[in-house]
Amino acid sequence: MKFAIMGFGVRFFSIFAVGILAATVTHAQMGGGRQATPIQSSTDQQQTEMHMLTDVQTQAGTKLNPKEEAAYKAFYAVNSELPDKKIHLGLDFLQKYPASILTEPVEVGLINAYYAKQDWTDFYATADKALALKPDDVDVLTNVGWVIPHVYDPNDPHGDEKLDKAETYEKHAINVIATMPKPSYLNDVQFAASKTQKSVQAHNALGLVYFRREDYEKSAKEFQQSKLTGGNLDQTDLYVLGLDLQNLGRYGEASDAFNSCGQLSGDLQDRCRQNADAARKRDIATK
């Protein structure tokens, strides 16, 4: 059975609720974007990418020829809701300017477009190219490492290898975040918030990676570390944390996680409330 959580945001399955969770989470993710997602809004992406143009040129100590710069700006001016157009312009740019200093930023833009289309083959292939050019790109590391466990297929013969890659990416991202320099276009407050957001994303992704492996102890620790880092768990994070704790026999804590999940609006709300009540009763029965 395939557990696909689409929408650059989210997760699922458990010893007692494989079928229910697969259907519920998939529906939640497809049903309106209520879960947190790692992809920026189209406006934020465009602002960031225009700043990158200045930074890349400054670091390279050179200026682009007018046609190359115009092609880059045209690529990033495309709204993220038009992924086919963005992909066309991105591939055209790479064909015309294969040695451009902007190749990696364009690859990153293509990653976002392939994500929007849920074209995972090109998504992963483009991410590999971007990381070959810039191995410490935190956005690529965290986003790809986050997507892998969300679209994980337990019937995929390469599934375990993909989870290993996600774990490696997120751990590397956490190390890079600790020492990364501040981009010129962010002030200190914005930079601190960005690092926190990426750290939270990395820990949440690791939580799901370990959950997929049925390593509930490690999974729970990652979600709890995410909270300590300053992040808020979304509804599905809290649901999976509740499943982790339930599978560990920590029913009181599981009930608390499910209760927090049930207080948030979304398609998992009723399921979380039911699980919270069941875990509370189990906790009382075991005392």
C-alpha positions as CSV (number, residue, x, y, z in Angstrom):
1,M,0.0,0.0,0.0
2,K,1.4,3.4,-0.9
3,F,1.3,6.2,1.8
4,A,1.5,9.3,-0.3
5,I,1.3,12.6,1.5
6,M,1.4,15.3,-1.2
7,G,1.5,19.0,-1.0
8,F,5.0,19.9,0.2
9,G,3.7,19.1,3.6
10,V,3.3,15.7,5.4
11,R,3.0,12.0,6.9
12,F,1.7,8.5,8.2
13,F,1.2,4.9,9.4
14,S,1.2,2.9,12.5
15,I,0.9,-0.6,14.0
16,F,-2.8,-0.2,14.6
17,A,-3.9,2.2,12.0
18,V,-2.2,1.6,8.7
19,G,-5.3,1.6,6.5
20,I,-7.1,4.4,8.2
21,L,-4.0,6.6,8.4
22,A,-3.0,6.1,4.8
23,A,-6.4,7.3,3.6
24,T,-6.9,10.0,6.2
25,V,-3.5,11.7,5.8
26,T,-3.5,11.6,2.0
27,H,-6.9,13.3,2.1
28,A,-5.7,15.8,4.6
29,Q,-2.7,16.7,2.5
30,M,-4.6,17.0,-0.8
31,G,-7.5,18.8,0.8
32,G,-6.5,22.4,1.1
33,G,-3.0,23.0,2.4
34,R,-3.8,23.0,6.1
35,Q,-0.5,21.4,7.0
36,A,2.8,23.3,7.1
37,T,4.9,23.1,3.9
38,P,8.5,23.7,3.2
39,I,8.0,25.6,0.0
40,Q,7.7,29.4,0.2
41,S,4.9,31.4,-1.3
42,S,5.4,32.5,-4.9
43,T,6.0,36.1,-3.8
44,D,8.5,35.1,-1.2
45,Q,10.3,32.8,-3.6
46,Q,10.6,35.6,-6.2
47,Q,11.9,38.1,-3.7
48,T,14.5,35.6,-2.4
49,E,15.5,34.6,-5.9
50,M,16.0,38.2,-7.0
51,H,18.3,38.8,-4.0
52,M,20.2,35.6,-5.0
53,L,20.9,37.2,-8.3
54,T,22.8,40.1,-6.6
55,D,24.6,37.8,-4.2
56,V,25.7,35.3,-6.8
57,Q,27.1,38.1,-9.0
58,T,28.8,39.7,-6.1
59,Q,30.4,36.4,-5.0
60,A,31.5,35.6,-8.5
61,G,33.0,39.1,-9.0
62,T,31.3,39.4,-12.4
63,K,28.2,40.7,-14.1
64,L,25.9,38.8,-16.4
65,N,25.4,39.7,-20.0
66,P,22.0,41.5,-20.4
67,K,20.3,38.6,-22.2
68,E,21.4,36.0,-19.5
69,E,20.2,38.3,-16.7
70,A,16.9,38.9,-18.5
71,A,16.3,35.2,-19.0
72,Y,17.0,34.5,-15.3
73,K,14.5,37.3,-14.3
74,A,11.9,36.0,-16.7
75,F,12.3,32.5,-15.2
76,Y,11.8,33.7,-11.6
77,A,9.0,36.1,-12.6
78,V,6.7,33.2,-13.4
79,N,4.1,32.5,-10.7
80,S,4.6,29.1,-8.9
81,E,1.0,28.2,-9.9
82,L,2.3,27.9,-13.5
83,P,4.9,25.2,-13.1
84,D,4.9,24.0,-16.7
85,K,5.8,27.5,-17.9
86,K,8.5,27.8,-15.2
87,I,10.0,24.4,-16.2
88,H,10.1,25.4,-19.9
89,L,11.9,28.7,-19.1
90,G,14.3,27.0,-16.7
91,L,15.3,24.2,-19.0
92,D,15.7,26.8,-21.8
93,F,18.0,28.9,-19.6
94,L,20.2,25.8,-18.8
95,Q,20.4,24.9,-22.4
96,K,21.4,28.4,-23.5
97,Y,23.7,29.2,-20.6
98,P,25.1,25.8,-19.4
99,A,28.2,27.4,-17.7
100,S,26.2,30.2,-16.1
101,I,27.0,31.2,-12.4
102,L,23.2,31.1,-12.0
103,T,22.8,27.4,-12.9
104,E,22.3,26.3,-9.3
105,P,19.7,28.9,-8.4
106,V,17.8,27.9,-11.6
107,E,18.0,24.2,-10.6
108,V,16.5,25.2,-7.2
109,G,13.6,27.0,-9.0
110,L,13.0,23.9,-11.1
111,I,12.9,21.8,-8.0
112,N,10.1,23.9,-6.7
113,A,8.3,23.6,-10.0
114,Y,8.6,19.8,-10.2
115,Y,7.4,19.7,-6.6
116,A,4.2,21.6,-7.6
117,K,3.6,19.0,-10.3
118,Q,4.4,16.1,-8.0
119,D,6.9,15.0,-10.6
120,W,9.1,13.1,-8.2
121,T,11.5,11.6,-10.8
122,D,12.5,15.1,-12.1
123,F,12.3,16.5,-8.6
124,Y,14.9,14.2,-7.3
125,A,17.1,14.3,-10.4
126,T,17.2,18.1,-10.4
127,A,17.9,18.1,-6.6
128,D,20.9,15.8,-7.3
129,K,22.2,18.3,-9.9
130,A,21.7,21.3,-7.5
131,L,23.5,19.6,-4.7
132,A,26.4,18.5,-7.0
133,L,26.9,22.3,-7.6
134,K,26.3,23.4,-4.0
135,P,26.4,20.5,-1.5
136,D,25.6,22.8,1.5
137,D,22.4,24.3,0.1
138,V,20.2,24.1,3.2
139,D,17.0,24.7,1.3
140,V,17.5,21.8,-1.0
141,L,18.8,19.5,1.7
142,T,15.9,20.2,4.0
143,N,13.2,20.2,1.4
144,V,14.3,17.0,-0.4
145,G,14.9,15.3,3.0
146,W,11.4,16.3,4.0
147,V,9.7,15.1,0.9
148,I,11.2,11.6,0.8
149,P,9.4,10.3,3.9
150,H,6.2,12.0,2.9
151,V,5.9,10.3,-0.4
152,Y,7.5,7.1,0.8
153,D,6.2,3.8,-0.7
154,P,6.8,0.8,1.5
155,N,6.6,-1.4,-1.7
156,D,9.4,0.6,-3.4
157,P,12.5,-1.7,-3.6
158,H,14.6,1.4,-3.1
159,G,12.5,2.7,-0.3
160,D,15.1,2.1,2.5
161,E,17.8,3.7,0.4
162,K,15.7,6.8,0.0
163,L,15.0,7.0,3.7
164,D,18.8,6.7,4.3
165,K,19.3,9.6,1.9
166,A,16.6,11.7,3.7
167,E,18.3,11.1,7.0
168,T,21.7,12.0,5.6
169,Y,20.4,15.2,4.1
170,E,18.6,16.4,7.2
171,K,21.6,15.7,9.5
172,H,23.9,17.5,7.2
173,A,21.5,20.4,7.0
174,I,21.4,20.7,10.8
175,N,25.2,20.9,10.8
176,V,25.3,23.5,8.1
177,I,22.6,25.6,9.7
178,A,24.7,25.9,12.8
179,T,27.6,27.7,11.0
180,M,26.0,29.2,7.9
181,P,26.8,32.9,7.2
182,K,24.0,35.4,7.1
183,P,22.8,36.4,3.6
184,S,23.1,40.1,2.9
185,Y,19.4,40.4,2.2
186,L,18.3,39.3,5.7
187,N,18.6,41.2,8.9
188,D,19.5,39.5,12.2
189,V,15.9,38.8,13.2
190,Q,15.0,37.4,9.8
191,F,18.1,35.2,9.7
192,A,17.5,33.8,13.1
193,A,13.8,33.0,12.2
194,S,15.0,31.4,9.0
195,K,17.5,29.1,10.7
196,T,14.9,28.1,13.3
197,Q,12.4,27.3,10.6
198,K,14.9,25.1,8.7
199,S,16.0,23.4,11.9
200,V,12.4,22.6,12.8
201,Q,11.8,21.2,9.3
202,A,14.8,19.0,9.5
203,H,13.9,17.6,12.9
204,N,10.3,17.0,11.8
205,A,11.5,15.2,8.7
206,L,13.8,13.0,10.7
207,G,10.9,12.2,13.0
208,L,9.0,10.9,10.0
209,V,12.0,9.0,8.7
210,Y,12.3,7.1,12.0
211,F,8.6,6.6,12.2
212,R,8.6,5.0,8.7
213,R,11.3,2.6,10.1
214,E,9.1,1.9,13.1
215,D,11.8,3.4,15.4
216,Y,9.3,5.1,17.6
217,E,11.8,6.2,20.3
218,K,14.0,8.1,17.8
219,S,10.9,9.5,16.0
220,A,9.4,10.9,19.2
221,K,12.8,12.4,20.2
222,E,13.0,14.3,16.9
223,F,9.5,15.8,17.2
224,Q,10.3,16.8,20.8
225,Q,13.6,18.3,19.7
226,S,11.7,20.3,17.1
227,K,9.6,21.8,19.9
228,L,12.7,22.6,21.9
229,T,14.2,24.3,18.9
230,G,11.3,26.7,18.9
231,G,9.0,25.2,16.4
232,N,5.3,24.3,16.5
233,L,4.2,20.8,15.4
234,D,1.4,20.8,12.8
235,Q,-1.5,18.5,13.1
236,T,0.1,15.5,11.3
237,D,3.3,15.9,13.3
238,L,1.3,15.8,16.5
239,Y,-0.7,12.8,15.2
240,V,2.5,10.8,14.4
241,L,4.0,11.8,17.7
242,G,0.9,10.5,19.4
243,L,1.3,7.2,17.5
244,D,5.0,7.1,18.5
245,L,4.2,7.5,22.2
246,Q,1.3,5.0,22.0
247,N,3.6,2.4,20.4
248,L,6.1,3.0,23.2
249,G,3.4,2.4,25.9
250,R,3.5,6.0,27.1
251,Y,-0.2,6.4,26.9
252,G,-0.5,9.6,29.1
253,E,1.9,11.5,26.8
254,A,0.2,10.0,23.8
255,S,-3.1,11.3,25.0
256,D,-1.6,14.8,25.4
257,A,-0.2,14.7,21.9
258,F,-3.5,13.6,20.4
259,N,-5.3,16.3,22.4
260,S,-3.1,19.0,21.0
261,C,-3.7,17.5,17.5
262,G,-7.4,17.5,18.1
263,Q,-7.4,21.2,19.0
264,L,-6.2,22.1,15.5
265,S,-8.5,22.4,12.6
266,G,-8.0,19.8,9.9
267,D,-9.1,16.4,8.6
268,L,-7.3,14.6,11.4
269,Q,-9.1,16.4,14.1
270,D,-11.8,13.8,14.9
271,R,-9.3,10.9,14.6
272,C,-7.0,12.7,17.1
273,R,-9.8,13.3,19.6
274,Q,-10.8,9.6,19.4
275,N,-7.2,8.5,19.9
276,A,-6.8,10.9,22.8
277,D,-9.7,9.4,24.6
278,A,-8.6,5.8,23.8
279,A,-5.0,6.6,25.0
280,R,-6.3,8.2,28.2
281,K,-8.4,5.2,29.0
282,R,-5.5,2.9,28.3
283,D,-3.3,5.1,30.6
284,I,-5.8,4.8,33.4
285,A,-6.1,1.0,32.9
286,T,-2.4,0.5,33.2
287,K,-1.9,2.3,36.4
